Amino acid sequence: MLLPYRPSDLSKSVDFFLPEKHKHKDDNVPARFDARCGHAYLAAGSLTTLTTEALQDTALSAIRGSARSTIPDVDRRVLAAVPRFVQYACTNWAVHLSQSYKDAKYGVMAALTEFAKTDACLVWVETMAWMGRGDDVGRALQTACEWLSFGSVRLRLNSLRTWVGERVETLKEYPDAVYEYKVHKASLSRRQSSASSRGPRGRGEQAETAGITYQRSVSEYTASVDNVSEATQPGGRLRRWRTLTFRPKSWLK
């Protein structure tokens, strides 16, 4: 996708895409402007920025591995390490996404898909936690899931949202703990693969068990046809019955 602005000008682009009033240069008449189109471009630009920056992420390497509360002047250090346009992308991509068109021509879906399927999503969670915005992560992911409605990308983001929601307090203190999600995801994939590989054998075992049960039922039926059950009749006599066929066999005095 060709962005209509440089990534470093992302925050400045808000004034271009979402001004309070657009006016013609000559007659000073307010021009028509589609705000949802502007939000779409900004959402796509923000997500593309996060994906690009994540692939070459070194901004937070100096403080990784430490508890956030133990780092002196952590807010200033984080804001100094993370470029302004990345800060904007981190905190605003979901806001723009929620008001965006889903039309492919704006590139929002493609940008969101790339963001979700790479480590960019995890780097974003870590950066948000370092910036003290850990509580906003779940809301942003929820917004993305609602915008998507269905599909594999939604499943990916919803899985991350659930995992983060269960560990949000830990992530606030240890932001780089978010990469444990990759271990969780790999473990989940192995369990699913193992279950799938056992599937045919499981069905075979069920079929074999069903066959044994069927043979046993037939044998029991054959053996029990001549068995006798007794029932009292009005005349005081007992009548013998075949157990499974319920056909009368004889009368007993």
C-alpha positions as CSV (number, residue, x, y, z in Angstrom):
1,M,0.0,0.0,0.0
2,L,1.3,3.5,-0.9
3,L,0.8,5.7,2.2
4,P,-0.2,9.3,1.5
5,Y,2.3,10.5,4.1
6,R,5.6,9.5,5.6
7,P,5.4,7.3,8.7
8,S,7.3,10.0,10.7
9,D,4.5,12.4,9.9
10,L,1.8,10.1,11.1
11,S,0.5,12.2,14.0
12,K,0.6,15.3,11.8
13,S,-1.5,13.6,9.2
14,V,-4.5,13.7,11.5
15,D,-4.8,17.4,10.7
16,F,-4.9,16.5,7.0
17,F,-7.3,13.6,7.1
18,L,-9.6,14.7,10.0
19,P,-9.7,18.5,10.1
20,E,-12.7,20.2,11.7
21,K,-13.5,22.0,8.4
22,H,-12.2,21.5,4.9
23,K,-12.6,24.5,2.7
24,H,-11.9,25.3,-0.9
25,K,-9.0,27.5,-1.4
26,D,-10.8,30.0,-3.5
27,D,-14.4,30.6,-2.3
28,N,-13.9,29.6,1.3
29,V,-16.8,27.1,1.1
30,P,-16.7,24.0,3.4
31,A,-15.8,21.0,1.2
32,R,-17.3,17.6,1.6
33,F,-15.1,15.2,3.4
34,D,-15.6,11.5,4.3
35,A,-14.3,11.1,7.8
36,R,-14.5,7.3,7.7
37,C,-12.2,7.4,4.7
38,G,-9.7,9.5,6.7
39,H,-9.9,7.1,9.7
40,A,-9.3,4.2,7.3
41,Y,-6.1,5.7,6.0
42,L,-4.9,6.5,9.5
43,A,-5.7,3.0,10.8
44,A,-3.9,1.4,7.9
45,G,-1.0,3.8,8.4
46,S,-0.8,3.2,12.1
47,L,-0.8,-0.6,11.7
48,T,1.7,-0.5,8.9
49,T,4.0,1.7,11.1
50,L,3.7,-0.7,14.0
51,T,4.5,-3.7,11.8
52,T,7.5,-2.0,10.2
53,E,8.9,-0.7,13.4
54,A,8.4,-4.1,15.2
55,L,10.6,-5.8,12.6
56,Q,13.5,-3.5,13.4
57,D,12.6,-2.9,17.1
58,T,15.5,-1.9,19.3
59,A,14.0,1.1,21.2
60,L,13.3,-0.8,24.3
61,S,16.2,-3.2,24.4
62,A,18.0,-1.3,27.1
63,I,15.3,-1.7,29.7
64,R,14.0,-5.2,28.8
65,G,14.3,-7.8,31.5
66,S,13.7,-5.4,34.3
67,A,10.6,-4.8,36.4
68,R,9.0,-1.5,35.4
69,S,8.8,-0.2,39.0
70,T,12.5,-0.7,39.5
71,I,13.6,1.6,36.6
72,P,14.3,5.2,37.6
73,D,12.3,7.8,35.7
74,V,10.8,5.0,33.6
75,D,8.2,7.2,31.8
76,R,10.7,9.7,30.6
77,R,13.0,7.0,29.4
78,V,10.3,5.1,27.5
79,L,8.9,8.2,25.8
80,A,12.5,9.2,24.8
81,A,13.1,5.7,23.4
82,V,9.9,5.4,21.4
83,P,9.5,7.8,18.5
84,R,6.5,10.1,18.6
85,F,4.8,8.6,15.5
86,V,5.1,5.1,17.0
87,Q,3.5,6.4,20.2
88,Y,0.7,7.8,18.2
89,A,0.2,4.5,16.3
90,C,0.3,2.5,19.5
91,T,-2.4,4.4,21.2
92,N,-4.7,5.3,18.3
93,W,-4.8,2.6,15.7
94,A,-7.9,0.9,17.3
95,V,-9.7,4.3,17.6
96,H,-9.3,4.9,13.9
97,L,-10.1,1.3,13.0
98,S,-13.4,1.4,14.8
99,Q,-14.5,4.2,12.5
100,S,-13.0,2.9,9.3
101,Y,-14.4,1.4,6.1
102,K,-13.7,-2.3,5.5
103,D,-13.3,-1.7,1.8
104,A,-10.1,-3.4,0.6
105,K,-9.0,-0.3,-1.3
106,Y,-8.1,1.5,1.9
107,G,-5.7,-1.3,2.9
108,V,-7.0,-1.6,6.5
109,M,-7.7,-5.3,6.4
110,A,-4.4,-6.1,4.8
111,A,-2.5,-4.0,7.4
112,L,-4.4,-5.5,10.3
113,T,-3.8,-9.1,9.0
114,E,-0.1,-8.4,8.7
115,F,0.0,-6.9,12.2
116,A,-1.9,-9.8,13.7
117,K,0.1,-12.7,12.2
118,T,3.6,-11.3,13.1
119,D,5.4,-10.5,16.3
120,A,4.4,-6.8,15.7
121,C,1.3,-7.4,17.8
122,L,3.4,-8.6,20.8
123,V,5.8,-5.7,20.4
124,W,2.8,-3.4,20.5
125,V,1.5,-5.0,23.7
126,E,5.0,-4.6,25.3
127,T,5.3,-1.0,24.2
128,M,1.9,-0.1,25.6
129,A,2.8,-1.7,28.9
130,W,6.1,0.2,29.1
131,M,4.2,3.4,28.3
132,G,1.9,2.7,31.2
133,R,-1.1,2.0,29.0
134,G,-1.5,-1.7,29.8
135,D,-5.2,-1.4,30.6
136,D,-5.8,0.0,27.0
137,V,-4.5,-3.2,25.3
138,G,-7.6,-5.3,26.0
139,R,-9.9,-2.5,24.9
140,A,-8.0,-2.0,21.7
141,L,-8.1,-5.8,20.9
142,Q,-11.8,-6.0,21.7
143,T,-12.4,-3.1,19.3
144,A,-10.5,-4.9,16.6
145,C,-12.5,-8.1,17.2
146,E,-15.8,-6.2,17.0
147,W,-14.7,-4.5,13.8
148,L,-13.7,-7.8,12.2
149,S,-16.8,-9.8,13.3
150,F,-15.4,-13.1,12.1
151,G,-12.4,-14.8,10.4
152,S,-9.0,-16.2,11.3
153,V,-7.5,-12.8,12.1
154,R,-10.3,-12.2,14.6
155,L,-9.5,-15.5,16.2
156,R,-5.9,-14.6,16.6
157,L,-6.6,-11.3,18.1
158,N,-9.3,-12.6,20.4
159,S,-6.9,-15.4,21.6
160,L,-4.3,-12.7,22.5
161,R,-6.9,-10.5,24.1
162,T,-8.0,-13.4,26.4
163,W,-4.4,-14.3,27.3
164,V,-3.5,-10.7,28.0
165,G,-6.6,-10.2,30.1
166,E,-5.6,-13.0,32.4
167,R,-2.1,-11.6,32.9
168,V,-2.6,-7.8,32.6
169,E,-1.2,-7.0,36.1
170,T,1.9,-9.1,35.4
171,L,2.4,-7.4,32.1
172,K,2.2,-3.9,33.7
173,E,5.2,-4.8,35.9
174,Y,7.0,-7.0,33.4
175,P,6.0,-5.9,29.9
176,D,8.4,-8.2,28.1
177,A,6.5,-11.2,29.7
178,V,4.1,-10.9,26.7
179,Y,6.5,-13.0,24.7
180,E,5.5,-16.0,26.8
181,Y,2.3,-15.9,24.7
182,K,4.4,-17.5,21.9
183,V,5.2,-20.4,24.2
184,H,1.5,-20.7,25.1
185,K,0.5,-20.6,21.4
186,A,3.0,-23.2,20.4
187,S,1.9,-25.5,23.2
188,L,-1.7,-25.0,22.2
189,S,-0.8,-25.9,18.6
190,R,1.0,-29.0,19.7
191,R,-2.0,-30.2,21.7
192,Q,-4.3,-29.5,18.7
193,S,-2.0,-31.4,16.4
194,S,-1.7,-34.3,18.9
195,A,-5.5,-34.4,19.2
196,S,-5.8,-34.4,15.4
197,S,-3.3,-37.2,15.0
198,R,-5.1,-39.3,17.5
199,G,-8.5,-38.7,15.8
200,P,-8.4,-41.5,13.2
201,R,-7.1,-44.0,15.8
202,G,-9.7,-42.9,18.2
203,R,-12.5,-43.5,15.6
204,G,-10.9,-46.9,14.8
205,E,-11.0,-47.9,18.5
206,Q,-14.6,-46.8,18.7
207,A,-15.5,-48.8,15.6
208,E,-13.7,-51.8,17.0
209,T,-15.4,-51.5,20.3
210,A,-18.8,-51.0,18.5
211,G,-18.1,-54.2,16.5
212,I,-17.3,-56.2,19.7
213,T,-20.4,-54.8,21.3
214,Y,-22.5,-55.8,18.3
215,Q,-21.1,-59.3,18.2
216,R,-21.8,-59.7,21.9
217,S,-25.3,-58.4,21.4
218,V,-26.0,-60.9,18.7
219,S,-24.5,-63.8,20.8
220,E,-26.6,-62.7,23.8
221,Y,-29.7,-62.5,21.6
222,T,-29.1,-65.9,20.1
223,A,-28.5,-67.4,23.5
224,S,-31.4,-65.7,25.1
225,V,-34.1,-66.6,22.6
226,D,-34.7,-69.9,24.3
227,N,-34.5,-68.3,27.8
228,V,-37.8,-68.3,29.6
229,S,-39.6,-65.6,31.5
230,E,-42.9,-66.1,33.3
231,A,-46.0,-64.0,33.4
232,T,-49.2,-64.6,35.4
233,Q,-52.3,-64.9,33.3
234,P,-55.9,-64.3,34.4
235,G,-56.6,-68.0,34.6
236,G,-54.0,-68.5,37.2
237,R,-51.7,-70.3,34.8
238,L,-48.2,-69.2,33.9
239,R,-47.2,-68.7,30.3
240,R,-43.6,-69.0,29.2
241,W,-42.2,-66.4,26.8
242,R,-39.1,-66.2,24.7
243,T,-37.2,-63.3,26.3
244,L,-36.4,-61.1,23.3
245,T,-39.0,-62.1,20.8
246,F,-41.9,-62.1,23.3
247,R,-43.5,-65.0,21.5
248,P,-45.4,-67.5,23.7
249,K,-43.7,-70.8,24.2
250,S,-46.1,-72.9,26.3
251,W,-48.4,-72.8,29.2
252,L,-47.6,-74.1,32.6
253,K,-50.4,-75.4,34.8
